[in-house]
């Protein structure tokens, strides 16, 4: 299906290594002129659900500056759009948790906030786990928590996990494994 929107102009308002913000003048599908803010993400978001043979998973906890709150999430990070995303995903899992995995399965591709951004996310299941030392970035102060996968699902349903990649991935996995 073709776009029914017409872009009249686009002005770059802000840019950093992760995003570009544009202020755009558009004609909407009903012919009206409007203004649209568009956030372009330079990286794909990747979330990983590491699952061991006993159906445990590993969450990462950290203070999220933008939320001004502590957040429990599946391990996640970003990868260059023009590079192999699975390699970036493996790197993120190792950095944040010290875990490597031999079996990988893509669970979902998601658009995280498609009313204002083009951010795309990928969620992977990682199995055949080996444990080592974390390699966290200077800006990260992470806690790692091993929990039964069922507990992770409960945390989603009770609202103590609010991150979108975590919710989508864990709930999809629950459906896949009938948890």
PyMOL commands that set and color helices and strands:
alter all, ss='L'
color gray80, all
select helices_A, chain A and resi 85-97+149-158+164-176
alter helices_A, ss='H'
color red, helices_A
select strands_A, chain A and resi 6-15+19-27+33-41+43-50+56-64+69-80+99-111+120-131+143-148
alter strands_A, ss='S'
color yellow, strands_A
deselect
rebuild
show_as cartoon
